Amino acid sequence: MRDVLPRLLHHIARSQEPLVLFGVACAVSVAALSEWLGFSSEVGAFLAGVSLAPTAYRDALGARLVSLRDFLLLFFFLDLGARLDFSNAGQQITEDASSPCSCSSAIRSSSS
């Protein structure tokens, strides 16, 4: 792999678009392979990034993938917010409002 990847990237990197497409395809395919082997897909994507990092095209890949990363980060936070459970949030708010704050009573007792 150490000899094949630089030669392959040299031919792919003649244009920026195939290089970016190869980087994304490499990450997705190694992530799918690692999930098939029983590991998480994050581990596979990390290994794909580690395999592409020592190449001469890492700066070009990194610069081109920043906009894609920022775009996908939006969906990460949307998914995270969609998974939050607010079913008992109203009950917790009313309980907190009706119970005296232990912090304010501790401050009053120490100042006396």
CNS distance restraints for C-alpha pairs under 8 A (distance, minus, plus):
assign (resid   1 and name CA) (resid   5 and name CA) 5.86 0.50 0.50
assign (resid   2 and name CA) (resid   6 and name CA) 7.26 0.50 0.50
assign (resid   3 and name CA) (resid   7 and name CA) 6.85 0.50 0.50
assign (resid   4 and name CA) (resid   8 and name CA) 6.09 0.50 0.50
assign (resid   5 and name CA) (resid   9 and name CA) 5.98 0.50 0.50
assign (resid   5 and name CA) (resid  55 and name CA) 7.96 0.50 0.50
assign (resid   6 and name CA) (resid  10 and name CA) 6.06 0.50 0.50
assign (resid   6 and name CA) (resid  55 and name CA) 6.23 0.50 0.50
assign (resid   6 and name CA) (resid  56 and name CA) 7.72 0.50 0.50
assign (resid   7 and name CA) (resid  11 and name CA) 6.66 0.50 0.50
assign (resid   8 and name CA) (resid  12 and name CA) 6.27 0.50 0.50
assign (resid   9 and name CA) (resid  13 and name CA) 5.65 0.50 0.50
assign (resid   9 and name CA) (resid  19 and name CA) 7.32 0.50 0.50
assign (resid   9 and name CA) (resid  57 and name CA) 7.68 0.50 0.50
assign (resid  10 and name CA) (resid  14 and name CA) 7.12 0.50 0.50
assign (resid  12 and name CA) (resid  18 and name CA) 6.04 0.50 0.50
assign (resid  12 and name CA) (resid  19 and name CA) 5.70 0.50 0.50
assign (resid  12 and name CA) (resid  22 and name CA) 7.86 0.50 0.50
assign (resid  13 and name CA) (resid  18 and name CA) 6.84 0.50 0.50
assign (resid  13 and name CA) (resid  19 and name CA) 5.20 0.50 0.50
assign (resid  13 and name CA) (resid  57 and name CA) 7.77 0.50 0.50
assign (resid  15 and name CA) (resid  19 and name CA) 6.74 0.50 0.50
assign (resid  16 and name CA) (resid  20 and name CA) 6.31 0.50 0.50
assign (resid  16 and name CA) (resid  60 and name CA) 7.93 0.50 0.50
assign (resid  17 and name CA) (resid  21 and name CA) 6.13 0.50 0.50
assign (resid  18 and name CA) (resid  22 and name CA) 5.90 0.50 0.50
assign (resid  19 and name CA) (resid  23 and name CA) 6.24 0.50 0.50
assign (resid  19 and name CA) (resid  61 and name CA) 7.09 0.50 0.50
assign (resid  20 and name CA) (resid  24 and name CA) 6.27 0.50 0.50
assign (resid  20 and name CA) (resid  61 and name CA) 6.10 0.50 0.50
assign (resid  20 and name CA) (resid  64 and name CA) 6.80 0.50 0.50
assign (resid  20 and name CA) (resid  65 and name CA) 7.11 0.50 0.50
assign (resid  21 and name CA) (resid  25 and name CA) 5.99 0.50 0.50
assign (resid  22 and name CA) (resid  26 and name CA) 5.85 0.50 0.50
assign (resid  23 and name CA) (resid  27 and name CA) 6.27 0.50 0.50
assign (resid  23 and name CA) (resid  52 and name CA) 7.85 0.50 0.50
assign (resid  23 and name CA) (resid  61 and name CA) 7.10 0.50 0.50
assign (resid  24 and name CA) (resid  28 and name CA) 6.16 0.50 0.50
assign (resid  25 and name CA) (resid  29 and name CA) 5.89 0.50 0.50
assign (resid  26 and name CA) (resid  30 and name CA) 6.03 0.50 0.50
assign (resid  26 and name CA) (resid  48 and name CA) 6.31 0.50 0.50
assign (resid  27 and name CA) (resid  31 and name CA) 5.97 0.50 0.50
assign (resid  27 and name CA) (resid  44 and name CA) 7.18 0.50 0.50
assign (resid  27 and name CA) (resid  45 and name CA) 4.79 0.50 0.50
assign (resid  27 and name CA) (resid  46 and name CA) 7.78 0.50 0.50
assign (resid  27 and name CA) (resid  48 and name CA) 5.12 0.50 0.50
assign (resid  27 and name CA) (resid  49 and name CA) 6.89 0.50 0.50
assign (resid  28 and name CA) (resid  32 and name CA) 6.11 0.50 0.50
assign (resid  28 and name CA) (resid  45 and name CA) 6.63 0.50 0.50
assign (resid  29 and name CA) (resid  33 and name CA) 6.11 0.50 0.50
assign (resid  30 and name CA) (resid  34 and name CA) 6.06 0.50 0.50
assign (resid  30 and name CA) (resid  41 and name CA) 8.00 0.50 0.50
assign (resid  30 and name CA) (resid  44 and name CA) 5.07 0.50 0.50
assign (resid  30 and name CA) (resid  45 and name CA) 6.15 0.50 0.50
assign (resid  30 and name CA) (resid  47 and name CA) 7.46 0.50 0.50
assign (resid  30 and name CA) (resid  48 and name CA) 6.09 0.50 0.50
assign (resid  31 and name CA) (resid  35 and name CA) 6.20 0.50 0.50
assign (resid  31 and name CA) (resid  40 and name CA) 7.54 0.50 0.50
assign (resid  31 and name CA) (resid  41 and name CA) 4.37 0.50 0.50
assign (resid  31 and name CA) (resid  42 and name CA) 6.49 0.50 0.50
assign (resid  31 and name CA) (resid  43 and name CA) 6.90 0.50 0.50
assign (resid  31 and name CA) (resid  44 and name CA) 3.85 0.50 0.50
assign (resid  31 and name CA) (resid  45 and name CA) 4.82 0.50 0.50
assign (resid  31 and name CA) (resid  48 and name CA) 7.72 0.50 0.50
assign (resid  32 and name CA) (resid  36 and name CA) 6.12 0.50 0.50
assign (resid  32 and name CA) (resid  41 and name CA) 6.18 0.50 0.50
assign (resid  32 and name CA) (resid  44 and name CA) 7.18 0.50 0.50
assign (resid  33 and name CA) (resid  37 and name CA) 6.25 0.50 0.50
assign (resid  33 and name CA) (resid  44 and name CA) 7.14 0.50 0.50
assign (resid  34 and name CA) (resid  38 and name CA) 6.38 0.50 0.50
assign (resid  34 and name CA) (resid  39 and name CA) 5.21 0.50 0.50
assign (resid  34 and name CA) (resid  40 and name CA) 6.42 0.50 0.50
assign (resid  34 and name CA) (resid  41 and name CA) 5.99 0.50 0.50
assign (resid  34 and name CA) (resid  43 and name CA) 7.08 0.50 0.50
assign (resid  34 and name CA) (resid  44 and name CA) 5.06 0.50 0.50
assign (resid  35 and name CA) (resid  39 and name CA) 4.89 0.50 0.50
assign (resid  35 and name CA) (resid  40 and name CA) 5.16 0.50 0.50
assign (resid  35 and name CA) (resid  41 and name CA) 5.14 0.50 0.50
assign (resid  35 and name CA) (resid  44 and name CA) 7.38 0.50 0.50
assign (resid  39 and name CA) (resid  43 and name CA) 6.80 0.50 0.50
assign (resid  39 and name CA) (resid  44 and name CA) 7.64 0.50 0.50
assign (resid  40 and name CA) (resid  44 and name CA) 6.86 0.50 0.50
assign (resid  41 and name CA) (resid  45 and name CA) 6.26 0.50 0.50
assign (resid  42 and name CA) (resid  46 and name CA) 6.07 0.50 0.50
assign (resid  43 and name CA) (resid  47 and name CA) 6.17 0.50 0.50
assign (resid  44 and name CA) (resid  48 and name CA) 6.22 0.50 0.50
assign (resid  45 and name CA) (resid  49 and name CA) 6.26 0.50 0.50
assign (resid  46 and name CA) (resid  50 and name CA) 6.19 0.50 0.50
assign (resid  47 and name CA) (resid  51 and name CA) 6.12 0.50 0.50
assign (resid  48 and name CA) (resid  52 and name CA) 6.29 0.50 0.50
assign (resid  49 and name CA) (resid  53 and name CA) 5.98 0.50 0.50
assign (resid  50 and name CA) (resid  54 and name CA) 7.51 0.50 0.50
assign (resid  52 and name CA) (resid  58 and name CA) 6.57 0.50 0.50
assign (resid  53 and name CA) (resid  58 and name CA) 5.49 0.50 0.50
assign (resid  54 and name CA) (resid  58 and name CA) 7.06 0.50 0.50
assign (resid  57 and name CA) (resid  61 and name CA) 6.14 0.50 0.50
assign (resid  58 and name CA) (resid  62 and name CA) 5.92 0.50 0.50
assign (resid  59 and name CA) (resid  63 and name CA) 6.00 0.50 0.50
assign (resid  60 and name CA) (resid  64 and name CA) 6.20 0.50 0.50
assign (resid  61 and name CA) (resid  65 and name CA) 6.00 0.50 0.50
assign (resid  62 and name CA) (resid  66 and name CA) 6.29 0.50 0.50
assign (resid  64 and name CA) (resid  68 and name CA) 7.77 0.50 0.50
assign (resid  65 and name CA) (resid  69 and name CA) 6.06 0.50 0.50
assign (resid  66 and name CA) (resid  70 and name CA) 6.19 0.50 0.50
assign (resid  67 and name CA) (resid  71 and name CA) 6.17 0.50 0.50
assign (resid  68 and name CA) (resid  72 and name CA) 6.16 0.50 0.50
assign (resid  69 and name CA) (resid  73 and name CA) 6.01 0.50 0.50
assign (resid  70 and name CA) (resid  74 and name CA) 6.85 0.50 0.50
assign (resid  71 and name CA) (resid  75 and name CA) 7.40 0.50 0.50
assign (resid  72 and name CA) (resid  76 and name CA) 6.44 0.50 0.50
assign (resid  73 and name CA) (resid  77 and name CA) 6.43 0.50 0.50
assign (resid  74 and name CA) (resid  78 and name CA) 6.23 0.50 0.50
assign (resid  75 and name CA) (resid  79 and name CA) 5.99 0.50 0.50
assign (resid  76 and name CA) (resid  80 and name CA) 6.14 0.50 0.50
assign (resid  77 and name CA) (resid  81 and name CA) 6.03 0.50 0.50
assign (resid  78 and name CA) (resid  82 and name CA) 6.11 0.50 0.50
assign (resid  79 and name CA) (resid  83 and name CA) 6.35 0.50 0.50
assign (resid  80 and name CA) (resid  84 and name CA) 6.82 0.50 0.50
assign (resid  86 and name CA) (resid  90 and name CA) 7.93 0.50 0.50
assign (resid  88 and name CA) (resid  92 and name CA) 6.40 0.50 0.50
assign (resid  89 and name CA) (resid  93 and name CA) 6.23 0.50 0.50
assign (resid  90 and name CA) (resid  94 and name CA) 6.31 0.50 0.50
assign (resid  91 and name CA) (resid  95 and name CA) 6.19 0.50 0.50
assign (resid  92 and name CA) (resid  96 and name CA) 6.12 0.50 0.50
assign (resid  93 and name CA) (resid  97 and name CA) 6.15 0.50 0.50
assign (resid  94 and name CA) (resid  98 and name CA) 6.15 0.50 0.50
assign (resid  95 and name CA) (resid  99 and name CA) 6.17 0.50 0.50
assign (resid  96 and name CA) (resid 100 and name CA) 7.80 0.50 0.50
assign (resid 100 and name CA) (resid 105 and name CA) 7.99 0.50 0.50
assign (resid 101 and name CA) (resid 105 and name CA) 6.69 0.50 0.50
assign (resid 102 and name CA) (resid 106 and name CA) 6.08 0.50 0.50
assign (resid 103 and name CA) (resid 107 and name CA) 6.27 0.50 0.50
assign (resid 104 and name CA) (resid 108 and name CA) 6.27 0.50 0.50
assign (resid 105 and name CA) (resid 109 and name CA) 6.20 0.50 0.50
assign (resid 106 and name CA) (resid 110 and name CA) 6.24 0.50 0.50
assign (resid 107 and name CA) (resid 111 and name CA) 6.29 0.50 0.50
assign (resid 108 and name CA) (resid 112 and name CA) 6.52 0.50 0.50
